[in-house]
């Protein structure tokens, strides 16, 4: 340091610039979380449809996963026990999961579908248990990317 230069220190003896920088980074992260978790309007309920150009098993449910804000569209899915559905996921801009907690299906293990950024995905499921189940995108759960699956 040159003559007459000095570094401000906070009350704990740390560098004030570093403290201000870290505080700014923390504030920016908090603001991003508030904006990403913003409100919105109610999402529609999924209505199974037949998809053109796809040779699915059972009824097709088209699923869109958005990033701004992080949401499933729709966020509620109504299914029937024993009925087969093909879930068709649109191309997403980010890595997502479509995880239904506690739902058992005829095809084996539970529902935990991965959709990589820039890719589409398709999965056939046949629910074997009635109930209301939490739907979540594991990496974006805290940002509000949740929904529900109702099986009757």
DSSP file (Angstrom, degrees, kcal/mol; ACC not computed):
  #  RESIDUE AA STRUCTURE BP1 BP2  ACC     N-H-->O    O-->H-N    N-H-->O    O-->H-N    TCO  KAPPA ALPHA  PHI   PSI    X-CA   Y-CA   Z-CA
    1    1 A X              0   0    0      0, 0.0     3,-0.1     0, 0.0     2,-0.1   0.000 360.0 360.0 360.0 145.5    0.0    0.0    0.0
    2    2 A X    >   -     0   0    0      1,-0.2     3,-2.0     4,-0.0     2,-0.1  -0.295 360.0 -74.1 -80.8 170.2    1.1    3.5   -0.8
    3    3 A X  T 3  S+     0   0    0      1,-0.3    -1,-0.2    -2,-0.1     3,-0.1  -0.415 121.3  18.8 -63.4 133.4    1.6    6.2    1.8
    4    4 A X  T 3  S+     0   0    0      1,-0.3    -1,-0.3    -2,-0.1     2,-0.2   0.355  96.3 124.2  87.0  -5.0   -1.7    7.6    3.0
    5    5 A X    <   +     0   0    0     -3,-2.0    -1,-0.3     2,-0.0     2,-0.3  -0.576  32.4 170.1 -85.5 150.8   -3.7    4.5    1.8
    6    6 A X        -     0   0    0     -2,-0.2     2,-0.5    -3,-0.1    -4,-0.0  -0.982  29.0-128.7-153.2 160.7   -5.8    2.5    4.2
    7    7 A X        -     0   0    0     -2,-0.3     2,-0.2     9,-0.0    -2,-0.0  -0.960  24.9-129.0-114.2 128.2   -8.4   -0.3    4.2
    8    8 A X        -     0   0    0     -2,-0.5     8,-1.7     7,-0.0     2,-0.4  -0.508  26.0-160.4 -70.5 142.2  -11.7    0.1    6.0
    9    9 A X  B     -A   15   0A   0      6,-0.2     6,-0.2    -2,-0.2     2,-0.0  -0.951  12.7-125.1-124.5 147.9  -12.5   -2.7    8.3
   10   10 A X    >   -     0   0    0      4,-2.7     3,-2.2    -2,-0.4     6,-0.1  -0.216  44.7 -86.0 -80.1-179.7  -15.8   -3.7    9.7
   11   11 A X  T 3  S+     0   0    0      1,-0.3    -1,-0.1     2,-0.1    -2,-0.0   0.671 129.7  52.6 -65.3 -16.0  -16.4   -4.1   13.5
   12   12 A X  T 3  S-     0   0    0      2,-0.1    -1,-0.3     0, 0.0    -2,-0.0   0.392 122.4-103.4 -97.8   3.4  -15.2   -7.7   13.4
   13   13 A X  S <  S+     0   0    0     -3,-2.2    -2,-0.1     1,-0.3     2,-0.1   0.532  77.4 134.2  91.6   6.0  -11.9   -6.7   11.7
   14   14 A X        -     0   0    0      1,-0.1    -4,-2.7     2,-0.0     2,-0.3  -0.425  67.7 -87.2 -86.4 165.4  -12.9   -7.9    8.2
   15   15 A X  B  >  -A    9   0A   0     -6,-0.2     4,-2.2     1,-0.1    -6,-0.2  -0.568  30.9-146.4 -71.8 126.7  -12.5   -6.1    4.9
   16   16 A X  H  > S+     0   0    0     -8,-1.7     4,-3.0    -2,-0.3     5,-0.2   0.884  97.1  54.6 -65.0 -40.4  -15.5   -3.8    4.3
   17   17 A X  H  > S+     0   0    0     -9,-0.3     4,-2.7     1,-0.2    -1,-0.2   0.931 110.3  46.1 -59.4 -45.0  -15.3   -4.2    0.5
   18   18 A X  H  > S+     0   0    0      2,-0.2     4,-2.8     1,-0.2     5,-0.2   0.916 113.1  49.8 -64.0 -42.5  -15.4   -8.0    0.9
   19   19 A X  H  X S+     0   0    0     -4,-2.2     4,-2.2     1,-0.2    -2,-0.2   0.916 112.7  46.7 -62.5 -44.5  -18.3   -7.8    3.4
   20   20 A X  H  X S+     0   0    0     -4,-3.0     4,-2.3     2,-0.2    -2,-0.2   0.904 112.8  50.3 -64.9 -40.9  -20.3   -5.4    1.1
   21   21 A X  H  X S+     0   0    0     -4,-2.7     4,-2.4    -5,-0.2    -2,-0.2   0.947 112.3  45.7 -62.4 -49.1  -19.6   -7.7   -1.9
   22   22 A X  H  X S+     0   0    0     -4,-2.8     4,-2.3     1,-0.2    -1,-0.2   0.882 112.4  51.9 -63.3 -37.7  -20.8  -10.8   -0.1
   23   23 A X  H  X S+     0   0    0     -4,-2.2     4,-2.3    -5,-0.2    -1,-0.2   0.890 109.5  49.8 -64.0 -39.6  -23.8   -9.0    1.2
   24   24 A X  H  X S+     0   0    0     -4,-2.3     4,-2.5     2,-0.2    -2,-0.2   0.906 110.3  49.9 -65.3 -42.2  -24.7   -7.9   -2.4
   25   25 A X  H  X S+     0   0    0     -4,-2.4     4,-2.2     2,-0.2    -2,-0.2   0.924 111.8  48.4 -62.5 -44.6  -24.3  -11.4   -3.7
   26   26 A X  H  X S+     0   0    0     -4,-2.3     4,-2.2     1,-0.2    -2,-0.2   0.912 111.6  49.5 -62.2 -43.6  -26.6  -12.7   -0.9
   27   27 A X  H  X S+     0   0    0     -4,-2.3     4,-2.5     1,-0.2    -1,-0.2   0.903 110.0  51.1 -63.5 -41.7  -29.2  -10.0   -1.6
   28   28 A X  H  X S+     0   0    0     -4,-2.5     4,-2.3     1,-0.2    -1,-0.2   0.908 110.1  49.8 -62.2 -42.0  -29.2  -10.8   -5.3
   29   29 A X  H  X S+     0   0    0     -4,-2.2     4,-2.0     2,-0.2    -2,-0.2   0.906 111.4  48.7 -63.8 -42.0  -29.7  -14.5   -4.6
   30   30 A X  H  X S+     0   0    0     -4,-2.2     4,-2.0     2,-0.2    -2,-0.2   0.905 111.2  49.8 -64.5 -41.8  -32.6  -13.7   -2.3
   31   31 A X  H  X S+     0   0    0     -4,-2.5     4,-2.5     2,-0.2    -2,-0.2   0.896 108.8  52.4 -65.2 -39.8  -34.2  -11.4   -4.9
   32   32 A X  H  X S+     0   0    0     -4,-2.3     4,-2.8     1,-0.2    -1,-0.2   0.911 109.1  50.6 -61.5 -42.2  -33.9  -14.1   -7.6
   33   33 A X  H  X S+     0   0    0     -4,-2.0     4,-1.6     2,-0.2    -2,-0.2   0.885 110.4  49.0 -62.9 -39.6  -35.6  -16.5   -5.3
   34   34 A X  H  < S+     0   0    0     -4,-2.0    -2,-0.2     2,-0.2    -1,-0.2   0.920 114.5  44.6 -66.6 -44.0  -38.5  -14.1   -4.6
   35   35 A X  H >< S+     0   0    0     -4,-2.5     3,-1.5     1,-0.2    -2,-0.2   0.920 113.3  50.3 -66.9 -43.4  -38.9  -13.4   -8.3
   36   36 A X  H 3< S+     0   0    0     -4,-2.8    34,-0.5     1,-0.3    33,-0.3   0.799 111.2  48.9 -66.6 -28.7  -38.7  -17.1   -9.3
   37   37 A X  T 3< S+     0   0    0     -4,-1.6    -1,-0.3    -5,-0.2    -2,-0.2   0.235  86.7 143.8 -94.0  14.1  -41.3  -18.1   -6.7
   38   38 A X    <   -     0   0    0     -3,-1.5    -3,-0.1    -5,-0.0    31,-0.1   0.066  53.8-100.7 -53.3 164.1  -43.7  -15.3   -7.8
   39   39 A X        +     0   0    0      1,-0.0     2,-0.3    30,-0.0    30,-0.0   0.607  45.1 165.4 -61.9-139.2  -47.4  -15.8   -7.8
   40   40 A X        -     0   0    0      3,-0.0     2,-0.2    29,-0.0     3,-0.1  -0.836  38.5 -66.1 142.6 179.6  -49.3  -16.6  -10.9
   41   41 A X        -     0   0    0     -2,-0.3     2,-0.0     1,-0.1     0, 0.0  -0.585  60.4 -81.0 -99.6 165.1  -52.7  -17.9  -11.9
   42   42 A X        -     0   0    0     -2,-0.2     2,-0.2     1,-0.1    -1,-0.1  -0.364  47.1-128.2 -63.6 140.5  -54.2  -21.3  -11.3
   43   43 A X        -     0   0    0      1,-0.1    -1,-0.1    -3,-0.1    30,-0.1  -0.600  24.8-105.4 -89.7 152.1  -53.1  -23.9  -13.8
   44   44 A X        -     0   0    0     -2,-0.2    32,-0.8     1,-0.1    31,-0.7  -0.272  33.7-107.1 -71.6 163.5  -55.5  -26.0  -15.7
   45   45 A X  E     -b   76   0B   0     29,-0.2    32,-0.2    30,-0.1     2,-0.1  -0.723  41.1-101.2 -89.8 141.6  -56.1  -29.7  -14.9
   46   46 A X  E     -b   77   0B   0     30,-2.9    32,-0.5    -2,-0.3     2,-0.5  -0.376  31.9-164.8 -65.6 135.1  -54.7  -32.2  -17.3
   47   47 A X        -     0   0    0     15,-0.1    15,-0.3    -2,-0.1    13,-0.0  -0.979  24.8-122.6-119.1 116.1  -57.1  -33.8  -19.8
   48   48 A X        +     0   0    0     -2,-0.5     2,-0.3    30,-0.2    13,-0.2  -0.300  39.0 175.2 -59.1 138.4  -55.8  -36.9  -21.5
   49   49 A X  B     -G   60   0C   0     11,-3.1    11,-1.7     0, 0.0     2,-0.5  -0.896  36.5-101.9-136.8 166.2  -55.8  -36.6  -25.3
   50   50 A X        -     0   0    0     -2,-0.3     2,-0.4     9,-0.2     9,-0.1  -0.811  38.5-140.7 -89.2 130.2  -54.7  -38.7  -28.2
   51   51 A X    >   -     0   0    0     -2,-0.5     3,-0.8     3,-0.1     2,-0.2  -0.754  11.5-124.9 -95.9 138.2  -51.4  -37.3  -29.6
   52   52 A X  T 3  S+     0   0    0     -2,-0.4     3,-0.1     1,-0.2    -1,-0.0  -0.572  91.7  13.9 -77.6 140.6  -50.8  -37.2  -33.4
   53   53 A X  T 3  S+     0   0    0     -2,-0.2     2,-0.4     1,-0.2    -1,-0.2   0.443 102.9 105.1  79.5  -0.9  -47.7  -39.0  -34.6
   54   54 A X    <   -     0   0    0     -3,-0.8     2,-0.9     2,-0.0    -1,-0.2  -0.924  59.5-151.5-114.2 137.4  -47.0  -40.8  -31.4
   55   55 A X        +     0   0    0     -2,-0.4    -3,-0.1    -3,-0.1     2,-0.1  -0.636  37.6 166.7-104.7  75.2  -47.7  -44.5  -30.9
   56   56 A X        -     0   0    0     -2,-0.9     2,-0.6    -5,-0.2     4,-0.1  -0.268  40.4-117.1 -83.7 170.5  -48.5  -44.5  -27.2
   57   57 A X  S    S-     0   0    0      2,-0.1    68,-0.2    -2,-0.1     2,-0.1  -0.950  81.4 -19.8-103.4 124.7  -50.0  -47.1  -25.0
   58   58 A X  S    S-     0   0    0     -2,-0.6    27,-0.3    27,-0.1     2,-0.2  -0.360 115.6 -13.9  77.8-159.3  -53.3  -45.8  -23.5
   59   59 A X  E     - h   0  85C   0     25,-1.7    27,-3.3    -9,-0.1     2,-0.4  -0.515  67.2-127.2 -82.3 148.2  -54.2  -42.1  -23.3
   60   60 A X  E     -Gh  49  86C   0    -11,-1.7   -11,-3.1    25,-0.2     2,-0.5  -0.786  17.1-167.2 -97.5 135.2  -51.6  -39.4  -23.9
   61   61 A X  E     - h   0  87C   0     25,-2.6    27,-2.6    -2,-0.4     2,-0.4  -0.979  13.8-148.0-119.8 116.7  -51.0  -36.6  -21.4
   62   62 A X  E     - h   0  88C   0     -2,-0.5     2,-0.5   -15,-0.3    27,-0.2  -0.709  16.1-165.2 -85.0 131.0  -48.8  -33.8  -22.8
   63   63 A X  E     - h   0  89C   0     25,-3.1    27,-2.6    -2,-0.4     2,-0.4  -0.970   8.3-167.1-124.7 127.5  -46.7  -32.1  -20.1
   64   64 A X  E     -J   73   0D   0      9,-2.1     9,-2.8    -2,-0.5     2,-0.5  -0.919   4.7-160.6-110.7 138.1  -44.9  -28.8  -20.4
   65   65 A X  E     -J   72   0D   0     -2,-0.4    28,-0.4     7,-0.2     7,-0.2  -0.971  13.7-160.7-120.4 116.9  -42.3  -27.8  -17.8
   66   66 A X  E   > -J   71   0D   0      5,-2.4     5,-1.2    -2,-0.5     3,-0.2  -0.575  17.0-159.1 -99.4 160.0  -41.6  -24.0  -17.7
   67   67 A X  E > 5S+J   70   0D   0      3,-0.2     3,-0.5    -2,-0.2     2,-0.3   0.577  74.2  74.1-111.0 -14.9  -38.6  -22.2  -16.3
   68   68 A X  T 3 5S+     0   0    0      1,-0.8    -1,-0.2     3,-0.1     2,-0.1  -0.652 125.5   5.8-139.6  81.6  -40.0  -18.7  -15.8
   69   69 A X  T 3 5S-     0   0    0    -33,-0.3    -1,-0.8    -2,-0.3     2,-0.6   0.547 104.4-117.8 -85.1 168.1  -41.6  -19.4  -13.4
   70   70 A X  E < 5 +J   67   0D   0     -3,-0.5     2,-0.3   -34,-0.5    -3,-0.2  -0.593  59.8 140.4 -70.0 112.7  -40.7  -23.0  -12.7
   71   71 A X  E   < -J   66   0D   0     -5,-1.2    -5,-2.4    -2,-0.6     2,-0.4  -0.987  54.0-122.3-151.8 156.2  -44.0  -24.8  -13.1
   72   72 A X  E     -J   65   0D   0     74,-0.4     2,-0.5    -2,-0.3    -7,-0.2  -0.869  39.3-123.0 -93.5 137.9  -45.7  -27.9  -14.5
   73   73 A X  E    S+J   64   0D   0     -9,-2.8    -9,-2.1    -2,-0.4     2,-0.2  -0.943 102.5  19.1-127.2 110.3  -48.4  -27.1  -17.0
   74   74 A X  S    S-     0   0    0    -30,-0.5   -29,-0.2    -2,-0.5    -1,-0.1   0.641  81.8-163.9 -75.6 174.4  -50.9  -28.3  -16.0
   75   75 A X  S    S+     0   0    0    -31,-0.7    73,-2.4    -2,-0.2     2,-0.4   0.436  71.2  60.2-105.3  -0.7  -50.0  -28.8  -12.3
   76   76 A X  E     -bc  45 148B   0    -32,-0.8   -30,-2.9    71,-0.2     2,-0.4  -0.996  62.3-169.8-129.6 132.9  -52.8  -31.2  -11.5
   77   77 A X  E     -bc  46 149B   0     71,-2.1    73,-3.1    -2,-0.4     2,-0.6  -0.983   8.2-156.8-125.5 127.2  -53.3  -34.6  -13.2
   78   78 A X  E     + c   0 150B   0    -32,-0.5     2,-0.2    -2,-0.4   -30,-0.2  -0.916  25.0 167.0-106.4 116.7  -56.5  -36.8  -12.7
   79   79 A X  E     - c   0 151B   0     71,-3.1    73,-2.2    -2,-0.6     2,-0.4  -0.742  28.2-127.3-123.7 169.4  -55.8  -40.5  -13.4
   80   80 A X    >   -     0   0    0     -2,-0.2     3,-1.6    71,-0.2    47,-0.3  -0.950  30.3-105.2-120.8 141.9  -57.7  -43.8  -12.9
   81   81 A X  T 3  S+     0   0    0     -2,-0.4    47,-0.2     1,-0.2     3,-0.1  -0.401 106.1  13.4 -59.7 134.3  -56.4  -46.9  -11.2
   82   82 A X  T 3  S+     0   0    0     45,-3.2     2,-0.4     1,-0.2    -1,-0.2   0.335  97.6 118.8  82.7  -7.1  -55.6  -49.6  -13.7
   83   83 A X    <   -     0   0    0     -3,-1.6    44,-0.7    44,-0.2     2,-0.4  -0.765  60.8-129.9 -95.0 138.4  -55.7  -47.3  -16.7
   84   84 A X  E     - I   0 126C   0     -2,-0.4   -25,-1.7    42,-0.2     2,-0.3  -0.703  26.1-177.1 -92.9 137.0  -52.6  -46.9  -18.8
   85   85 A X  E     -hI  59 125C   0     40,-3.0    40,-2.9    -2,-0.4     2,-0.6  -0.961  20.6-144.5-129.5 146.0  -51.3  -43.4  -19.7
   86   86 A X  E     -hI  60 124C   0    -27,-3.3   -25,-2.6    -2,-0.3     2,-0.6  -0.967  16.8-150.9-109.6 118.7  -48.4  -42.2  -21.8
   87   87 A X  E     -hI  61 123C   0     36,-3.5    36,-2.1    -2,-0.6     2,-0.6  -0.797  11.0-166.2 -89.6 122.8  -46.7  -39.1  -20.4
   88   88 A X  E     -hI  62 122C   0    -27,-2.6   -25,-3.1    -2,-0.6     2,-0.5  -0.953   4.8-156.6-115.1 118.0  -45.2  -37.0  -23.2
   89   89 A X  E     -hI  63 121C   0     32,-3.1    32,-1.3    -2,-0.6   -25,-0.2  -0.822  11.9-132.9-100.7 126.8  -42.8  -34.3  -22.0
   90   90 A X        -     0   0    0    -27,-2.6     2,-0.2    -2,-0.5   -25,-0.1  -0.285  44.2 -77.5 -68.3 160.6  -42.2  -31.2  -24.2
   91   91 A X        -     0   0    0     27,-0.1     2,-0.3    29,-0.1    29,-0.2  -0.419  54.7-154.0 -61.0 127.9  -38.6  -30.1  -24.8
   92   92 A X        -     0   0    0     27,-1.1    26,-3.7    24,-0.5    27,-0.2  -0.723  20.4-140.1-106.0 156.2  -37.5  -28.2  -21.7
   93   93 A X  S    S+     0   0    0    -28,-0.4     2,-0.3    -2,-0.3    24,-0.1   0.646  87.8  35.4 -85.8 -16.4  -34.8  -25.5  -21.4
   94   94 A X  S    S-     0   0    0    -29,-0.2     2,-0.3    22,-0.1    24,-0.1  -0.869  97.1 -85.7-133.0 164.1  -33.5  -26.9  -18.1
   95   95 A X        +     0   0    0     -2,-0.3     2,-0.3    22,-0.1    21,-0.2  -0.553  56.3 171.3 -68.3 130.8  -33.0  -30.3  -16.4
   96   96 A X  E     -D  115   0B   0     19,-2.5    19,-2.8    -2,-0.3     2,-0.3  -0.929  25.2-148.2-137.2 161.8  -36.2  -31.4  -14.7
   97   97 A X  E     -D  114   0B   0     -2,-0.3     2,-0.5    17,-0.2    17,-0.2  -0.943   7.8-151.2-124.3 155.5  -37.7  -34.4  -12.9
   98   98 A X  E     +D  113   0B   0     15,-2.4    15,-1.9    -2,-0.3     2,-0.5  -0.862  31.3 173.4-122.2  90.5  -41.3  -35.5  -12.8
   99   99 A X  E     -DE 112 136B   0     37,-2.6    37,-2.4    -2,-0.5     2,-0.7  -0.894  20.3-165.7-112.0 121.8  -41.4  -37.2   -9.5
  100  100 A X  E >   -DE 111 135B   0     11,-2.2     3,-0.9    -2,-0.5    11,-0.7  -0.912  22.4-137.7-108.9 109.1  -44.7  -38.5   -8.0
  101  101 A X  T 3  S-     0   0    0     33,-2.4    33,-0.5    -2,-0.7     3,-0.1  -0.500  77.6  -3.2 -72.7 120.9  -44.1  -39.4   -4.3
  102  102 A X  T 3  S+     0   0    0     -2,-0.4     2,-0.4     1,-0.3    -1,-0.2   0.321  89.9 134.6  88.4  -7.2  -45.7  -42.6   -3.1
  103  103 A X    <   -     0   0    0     -3,-0.9     8,-0.5    31,-0.2     2,-0.4  -0.619  40.9-153.7 -79.8 129.6  -47.5  -43.6   -6.3
  104  104 A X        -     0   0    0     -2,-0.4    24,-2.4     6,-0.1    25,-0.6  -0.819  11.9-166.2-100.9 144.4  -47.1  -47.2   -7.3
  105  105 A X  B >   -KL 108 127E   0      3,-0.9     3,-1.5    -2,-0.4    22,-0.2  -0.929  31.8-120.8-131.3 154.5  -47.4  -48.3  -10.9
  106  106 A X  T 3  S+     0   0    0     20,-2.8    21,-0.1    -2,-0.3    -1,-0.1   0.801 106.4  68.1 -60.2 -32.5  -47.8  -51.6  -12.8
  107  107 A X  T 3  S-     0   0    0     19,-0.2     2,-0.4     1,-0.1    -1,-0.3   0.443 114.3 -99.5 -74.5   0.7  -44.6  -51.0  -14.7
  108  108 A X  B <  S+K  105   0E   0     -3,-1.5    -3,-0.9     1,-0.0    -1,-0.1  -0.970  82.8  34.1 127.5-132.9  -42.4  -51.4  -11.6
  109  109 A X  S    S-     0   0    0     -2,-0.4    -4,-0.2    -5,-0.1    -2,-0.1   0.135  91.3 -75.6 -56.5 176.1  -40.8  -48.8   -9.4
  110  110 A X        -     0   0    0      1,-0.1     2,-0.7    -6,-0.1    -6,-0.1   0.147  58.9 -78.1 -65.3-173.0  -42.4  -45.4   -8.6
  111  111 A X  E     +D  100   0B   0    -11,-0.7   -11,-2.2    -8,-0.5     2,-0.2  -0.833  62.4 142.6 -99.2 112.1  -42.5  -42.5  -10.9
  112  112 A X  E     +D   99   0B   0     -2,-0.7     2,-0.4   -13,-0.2   -13,-0.2  -0.676  24.3 179.5-147.1  84.5  -39.3  -40.5  -11.2
  113  113 A X  E     -D   98   0B   0    -15,-1.9   -15,-2.4    -2,-0.2     2,-0.5  -0.747  15.1-149.8 -97.9 133.4  -38.8  -39.4  -14.8
  114  114 A X  E     -D   97   0B   0     -2,-0.4     2,-0.5   -17,-0.2   -17,-0.2  -0.871   9.2-171.0-103.8 132.6  -35.8  -37.3  -15.8
  115  115 A X  E     -D   96   0B   0    -19,-2.8   -19,-2.5    -2,-0.5     2,-0.1  -0.959  16.4-147.4-122.9 111.1  -36.1  -34.8  -18.7
  116  116 A X    >   -     0   0    0     -2,-0.5     3,-2.0   -21,-0.2   -24,-0.5  -0.409  33.7 -85.1 -76.3 152.9  -32.7  -33.4  -19.7
  117  117 A X  T 3  S+     0   0    0      1,-0.3   -24,-0.2   -24,-0.1    -1,-0.1  -0.306 115.2  13.9 -56.6 133.8  -32.4  -29.8  -21.0
  118  118 A X  T 3  S+     0   0    0    -26,-3.7     2,-0.3     1,-0.3    -1,-0.3   0.514 111.0  99.6  79.1   5.1  -33.1  -29.6  -24.7
  119  119 A X    <   -     0   0    0     -3,-2.0   -27,-1.1   -27,-0.2    -1,-0.3  -0.808  61.2-138.4-121.6 161.9  -34.6  -33.1  -24.9
  120  120 A X        -     0   0    0     -2,-0.3     2,-0.3   -29,-0.2    -4,-0.2  -0.696  20.5-163.5-106.6 167.9  -38.1  -34.6  -24.9
  121  121 A X  E     -I   89   0C   0    -32,-1.3   -32,-3.1    -2,-0.3     2,-0.3  -0.982   9.5-165.3-149.4 159.3  -39.2  -37.7  -23.0
  122  122 A X  E     +I   88   0C   0     -2,-0.3     2,-0.3   -34,-0.2   -34,-0.2  -0.989   9.8 173.7-147.7 138.5  -42.0  -40.2  -22.9
  123  123 A X  E     -I   87   0C   0    -36,-2.1   -36,-3.5    -2,-0.3     2,-0.5  -0.987  21.9-140.5-149.2 137.1  -43.0  -42.7  -20.3
  124  124 A X  E     +I   86   0C   0     -2,-0.3     2,-0.3   -38,-0.3   -38,-0.2  -0.835  26.1 177.2 -98.6 132.6  -45.9  -45.1  -20.0
  125  125 A X  E     -I   85   0C   0    -40,-2.9   -40,-3.0    -2,-0.5     2,-0.4  -0.970  21.5-166.1-134.1 150.3  -47.5  -45.6  -16.5
  126  126 A X  E     -I   84   0C   0     -2,-0.3   -20,-2.8   -42,-0.2   -42,-0.2  -0.882  25.8-137.3-133.1 101.7  -50.4  -47.5  -15.1
  127  127 A X  B     -L  105   0E   0    -44,-0.7   -45,-3.2    -2,-0.4   -22,-0.2  -0.293  20.3-177.3 -60.8 140.2  -51.4  -46.4  -11.5
  128  128 A X        +     0   0    0    -24,-2.4     2,-0.4   -47,-0.2   -23,-0.2   0.345  63.6  57.8-116.9   2.3  -52.1  -49.3   -9.1
  129  129 A X  S    S-     0   0    0    -25,-0.6     2,-0.2     2,-0.1    -1,-0.1  -0.996  72.1-135.3-141.5 130.7  -53.1  -47.3   -6.1
  130  130 A X        +     0   0    0     -2,-0.4     2,-0.3    22,-0.1    22,-0.2  -0.486  54.0  84.9 -80.5 153.8  -55.8  -44.6   -5.5
  131  131 A X  E    S- F   0 151B   0     20,-2.6    20,-3.2    -2,-0.2     2,-0.5  -0.851  77.0 -71.0 147.5-179.4  -55.0  -41.4   -3.6
  132  132 A X  E     - F   0 150B   0     -2,-0.3     2,-0.4    18,-0.2    18,-0.2  -0.956  49.7-169.6-110.2 125.8  -53.7  -37.9   -3.9
  133  133 A X  E     - F   0 149B   0     16,-3.0    16,-2.5    -2,-0.5     2,-0.3  -0.896  23.5-114.2-123.1 144.3  -49.9  -37.8   -4.5
  134  134 A X  E     - F   0 148B   0    -33,-0.5   -33,-2.4    -2,-0.4     2,-0.4  -0.599  25.7-155.7 -77.4 131.8  -47.4  -34.9   -4.4
  135  135 A X  E     +EF 100 147B   0     12,-2.4    12,-2.3    -2,-0.3     2,-0.3  -0.911  22.3 168.4-104.8 133.9  -45.8  -34.1   -7.8
  136  136 A X  E     -EF  99 146B   0    -37,-2.4   -37,-2.6    -2,-0.4     2,-0.7  -0.996  41.2-137.6-146.7 150.5  -42.4  -32.4   -7.6
  137  137 A X    >>  -     0   0    0      8,-2.0     3,-1.3    -2,-0.3     4,-0.9  -0.951  30.7-146.7-100.3 109.9  -39.5  -31.4   -9.8
  138  138 A X  G >4 S+     0   0    0     -2,-0.7     3,-0.8     1,-0.3     4,-0.3   0.874  92.6  42.9 -52.6 -49.4  -36.7  -32.4   -7.4
  139  139 A X  G 34 S+     0   0    0      1,-0.2    -1,-0.3     2,-0.1     3,-0.1   0.722 124.9  36.3 -72.3 -15.3  -34.2  -29.6   -8.4
  140  140 A X  G X4>S+     0   0    0     -3,-1.3     5,-2.1     5,-0.2     3,-0.8   0.211  80.2 108.8-120.6  15.5  -36.9  -26.9   -8.5
  141  141 A X  G X<5S+     0   0    0     -4,-0.9     3,-2.0    -3,-0.8    -2,-0.1   0.924  80.6  51.8 -56.0 -48.3  -39.2  -27.9   -5.6
  142  142 A X  G 3 5S+     0   0    0     -4,-0.3    -1,-0.3     1,-0.3    -2,-0.1   0.692 104.6  58.5 -66.3 -17.6  -38.1  -25.0   -3.5
  143  143 A X  G < 5S-     0   0    0     -3,-0.8   -73,-0.3     2,-0.1    -1,-0.3   0.335 127.6 -96.0 -93.6   6.5  -38.9  -22.7   -6.4
  144  144 A X  T < 5S+     0   0    0     -3,-2.0     2,-2.0     1,-0.2    -3,-0.2   0.579  75.1 144.1  96.2  10.6  -42.5  -23.8   -6.5
  145  145 A X      < +     0   0    0     -5,-2.1    -8,-2.0    -8,-0.2     2,-0.3  -0.553  39.4 116.5 -85.7  78.8  -42.4  -26.5   -9.2
  146  146 A X  E     + F   0 136B   0     -2,-2.0   -74,-0.4   -10,-0.2     2,-0.3  -0.876  28.8 152.5-137.2 165.8  -44.9  -28.8   -7.6
  147  147 A X  E     - F   0 135B   0    -12,-2.3   -12,-2.4    -2,-0.3     2,-0.3  -0.868  33.1-100.1-167.3-159.1  -48.3  -30.2   -8.3
  148  148 A X  E     -cF  76 134B   0    -73,-2.4   -71,-2.1    -2,-0.3     2,-0.5  -0.995   8.4-149.7-146.8 153.3  -50.5  -33.1   -7.5
  149  149 A X  E     -cF  77 133B   0    -16,-2.5   -16,-3.0    -2,-0.3     2,-0.6  -0.991  14.6-161.8-121.5 122.5  -51.7  -36.4   -9.1
  150  150 A X  E     -cF  78 132B   0    -73,-3.1   -71,-3.1    -2,-0.5     2,-0.5  -0.928   6.2-170.7-109.0 119.4  -55.1  -37.6   -8.1
  151  151 A X  E      cF  79 131B   0    -20,-3.2   -20,-2.6    -2,-0.6   -71,-0.2  -0.948 360.0 360.0-113.8 124.3  -55.8  -41.3   -8.8
  152  152 A X              0   0    0    -73,-2.2   -72,-0.2    -2,-0.5   -22,-0.1   0.364 360.0 360.0-114.5 360.0  -59.3  -42.6   -8.4
